[in-house]
Amino acid sequence: MIINTKILRSKVSERFNGDEDIYSELTYYLKKVLGISLADLYSSEDIKLNKEQSANLDNFFKQKLKKRPLDYILKESSFFGRNFYIDERVLIPRCETELIIQYFKENKTLGKKNILDAGTGSGCIAISIAYLDDDYTLYASDKSSSALEVAAINIERHRLNNIFLTQMHWLSGFQKDAFDFVISNPPYIEEYDAHLKDLSHEPIEALVSSENGLGDIKEICRNAFEVLKYEGMLVLEHGYNQSEEVLRILQTTGLKFKETIKDHQGHHRITIATK
């Protein structure tokens, strides 16, 4: 099979209503999966593909017509400068969540610490924090056994020995005063949020929460007071418009508000509280 780069771009534009993001994804896919260099893509008009490359190209278009995210097609996603295996059992990591890792890095919270990543999903948060200090002991929990299977793949790939996986619903089974830090990026989208139609390939249970998106956050805040050590910290990601509600929730738990971290759009995205 021979593809003409100019015709290919025209077909992509026609098939996907001029969506330039699709062509950018295709360019990355051609380089990553088919091994076609950017130089060839931009300098050659005709590129010859073998049978395997042709099949992969067809697969890309079939998947994109189903609106499947590129990360799921590649079974790979980047988070805080490292690559992670992902599939539809877990969420695609978001850039906003990287702010949690940045907070740990900038505040140099090093040394022997017990840290819980509650609702670990792919394990990208726990793994990224584990890299910061070998003296950290990370516990990565999730109620989904399927998600824990993905996290186990990533822990093995990154060859880390200071992370322990456990199947658990949020903080329910941990001992009192067990952790220096509890970190969580829980579901916080409302059940009928219009954005869900664009997230149809991601696991709904990792996206949606009851009580206008605050049900899981309430449970985590309530139980965090029990499992945190004295002066331990809760680091909690939430929706762009939920910071005031989270503050009100904290006031009912005994936890003390410390600060919030803004995302790249200037929204209060991560709330930090202490015991």
C-alpha positions in Angstrom: 0.0 0.0 0.0 1.2 3.5 -0.9 -0.1 6.6 0.9 0.2 10.1 -0.4 0.7 12.5 2.5 -1.2 15.3 0.9 -4.1 13.2 0.0 -4.1 11.5 3.4 -4.4 14.9 5.1 -7.3 15.8 2.8 -9.1 12.6 3.6 -8.6 13.0 7.3 -10.0 16.5 7.1 -13.0 15.3 5.1 -13.7 12.2 7.3 -13.4 14.0 10.6 -14.9 17.4 9.7 -11.7 19.3 9.5 -10.6 18.3 13.0 -6.9 19.2 13.0 -6.4 17.3 16.3 -7.1 14.0 14.5 -4.3 14.7 12.0 -1.9 15.6 14.8 -2.8 12.3 16.5 -2.4 10.5 13.2 1.1 12.0 12.7 2.1 10.8 16.1 0.6 7.4 15.5 2.4 7.0 12.2 5.7 7.8 13.9 5.1 5.8 17.1 3.4 2.6 15.7 4.3 2.5 12.0 7.9 3.8 12.4 7.5 6.5 9.8 9.8 9.4 10.5 8.6 13.0 10.7 11.1 13.8 7.9 9.4 11.4 5.6 5.9 12.7 6.6 6.8 16.3 5.8 9.1 15.8 2.8 7.7 12.8 0.9 4.5 12.7 -1.0 4.4 8.9 -1.4 5.2 6.5 1.4 5.0 2.7 0.9 3.5 0.7 3.7 3.8 -3.0 4.3 0.8 -5.2 5.2 1.2 -4.8 9.0 1.6 -1.0 8.7 -1.5 -0.9 6.4 -3.5 -2.9 8.9 -2.4 -0.6 11.8 -3.4 2.5 9.7 -6.8 1.0 9.1 -7.2 0.3 12.8 -6.4 3.9 13.7 -9.2 5.2 11.5 -11.7 2.6 12.8 -10.9 3.5 16.4 -11.0 7.2 15.8 -14.4 6.9 14.1 -15.6 5.3 17.3 -14.1 8.4 19.1 -11.6 6.2 21.0 -8.9 8.3 22.6 -5.4 7.9 21.2 -4.0 6.8 24.6 -6.3 3.8 24.6 -5.4 3.0 21.0 -1.7 3.1 21.9 -2.3 1.5 25.3 0.1 4.1 26.6 -0.1 7.5 28.3 2.5 10.0 29.6 2.4 11.3 33.1 4.9 13.6 34.8 7.5 12.7 32.1 7.1 8.9 32.3 5.1 6.4 30.2 2.4 4.2 31.7 0.4 1.3 30.3 -3.3 2.1 30.3 -6.5 0.6 28.8 -10.2 1.1 29.3 -10.1 -0.3 32.9 -8.6 2.9 34.1 -8.8 6.7 33.5 -6.4 8.4 31.1 -4.1 10.5 33.4 -4.7 14.2 33.2 -2.2 17.0 33.3 -4.0 18.6 36.3 -3.2 15.6 38.4 0.6 16.1 37.8 0.3 19.1 40.2 0.1 16.7 43.0 3.5 15.3 42.1 4.8 18.8 41.6 3.6 19.7 45.1 5.6 16.8 46.7 8.7 17.7 44.6 8.7 21.4 45.4 8.0 21.0 49.1 10.8 18.4 49.5 8.6 16.2 51.8 11.3 13.5 51.9 12.3 10.8 54.3 10.5 7.8 55.8 6.8 8.5 55.1 3.8 6.3 54.8 1.7 7.5 51.9 -1.7 6.2 50.6 -2.9 6.7 47.1 -6.6 6.1 47.4 -8.3 5.1 44.2 -5.0 4.5 42.4 -6.3 3.5 39.0 -3.3 3.0 36.7 -1.0 3.7 39.6 0.6 6.8 37.9 0.3 9.0 41.0 1.8 6.4 43.4 4.6 5.5 41.0 5.5 9.1 40.3 5.7 9.8 44.0 7.7 6.6 44.7 10.4 7.9 42.3 10.9 11.0 44.5 12.4 9.1 47.5 13.3 5.5 48.1 12.4 5.9 51.7 8.7 6.5 50.9 6.4 3.6 51.5 3.4 3.8 49.1 0.1 2.0 49.5 -2.0 2.1 46.4 -5.6 1.1 46.9 -8.6 0.6 44.6 -11.9 -1.1 44.9 -11.6 -2.3 41.3 -9.6 -5.5 40.8 -9.4 -4.6 37.1 -7.7 -1.3 37.9 -5.3 -2.9 40.3 -4.3 -5.3 37.4 -3.3 -2.3 35.4 -1.4 -0.7 38.3 0.5 -4.0 38.8 1.6 -3.9 35.2 3.0 -0.4 35.7 4.7 -1.1 39.0 6.4 -4.1 37.4 7.4 -2.0 34.3 8.9 0.7 36.5 10.6 -1.8 38.8 9.7 -0.2 42.0 9.7 -2.1 45.3 8.3 0.5 47.7 4.7 0.3 46.5 2.1 -2.1 47.8 -1.3 -2.7 46.1 -4.4 -3.4 48.1 -8.1 -3.9 47.1 -10.2 -1.6 49.3 -13.0 0.9 49.1 -11.3 4.2 49.8 -9.9 4.3 53.4 -12.2 1.8 55.0 -9.8 -0.9 56.0 -6.7 1.0 57.2 -5.6 1.4 60.8 -6.0 4.6 62.8 -3.0 7.0 62.5 -1.4 5.0 59.7 -0.3 7.6 57.2 1.7 10.8 56.8 -0.2 11.6 53.6 -3.4 10.5 52.0 -3.6 11.4 48.3 -6.7 10.9 46.2 -8.1 11.8 42.8 -11.6 10.4 43.2 -14.7 10.5 41.0 -16.2 14.0 41.2 -18.4 14.5 38.1 -22.1 14.8 38.5 -24.2 12.0 37.1 -25.8 14.1 34.3 -22.8 16.3 33.5 -22.8 17.1 29.8 -19.0 16.4 29.5 -19.6 12.7 30.1 -20.6 12.2 26.5 -17.0 12.9 25.5 -15.6 10.4 28.0 -17.6 7.4 26.9 -14.6 5.1 26.7 -13.4 5.7 30.2 -14.7 3.8 33.2 -17.8 5.5 34.5 -17.3 4.5 38.1 -14.0 6.4 38.1 -15.6 9.5 36.8 -19.1 9.9 38.4 -20.0 10.4 42.1 -23.2 10.8 43.9 -24.4 13.9 45.7 -23.6 16.3 42.9 -20.2 14.7 42.5 -19.3 15.1 46.1 -20.2 11.7 47.6 -16.8 10.1 47.4 -15.0 13.3 48.5 -17.2 13.4 51.6 -16.3 9.8 52.5 -12.6 10.3 51.9 -12.4 13.5 54.0 -14.4 11.9 56.8 -12.1 8.8 57.0 -8.9 10.7 56.3 -9.1 12.2 59.8 -8.9 8.7 61.3 -6.1 7.2 59.2 -3.8 10.2 59.2 -1.2 10.7 61.8 -1.0 13.9 63.8 -0.2 16.7 61.4 -0.6 14.3 58.5 -1.9 15.8 55.2 -4.8 15.1 52.9 -4.0 16.0 49.2 -7.3 15.9 47.3 -8.0 16.6 43.6 -11.6 17.8 42.8 -13.6 19.6 40.2 -12.7 23.0 39.0 -15.8 24.5 40.7 -15.9 22.4 43.9 -13.3 24.0 46.1 -15.8 25.9 48.3 -17.9 22.8 48.8 -14.7 20.8 49.7 -13.9 23.5 52.3 -17.3 23.1 53.8 -16.9 19.3 53.9 -13.5 19.7 55.6 -15.0 21.8 58.3 -17.3 18.9 59.4 -14.4 16.4 59.7 -11.9 17.9 62.1 -9.3 18.4 59.3 -7.8 21.9 58.9 -7.6 23.6 55.6 -4.0 24.4 54.6 -4.0 25.6 50.9 -5.3 25.1 47.4 -3.4 24.6 44.2 -4.6 26.1 41.0 -4.6 24.3 37.7 -3.3 25.7 34.4 -6.6 27.5 33.8 -6.5 29.2 37.2 -9.1 27.1 38.8 -8.7 25.8 42.4 -8.1 22.1 41.6 -6.3 20.5 44.6 -7.1 21.1 48.2 -4.6 20.3 51.0 -5.7 19.8 54.6 -3.9 18.7 57.8 -5.0 16.8 60.9 
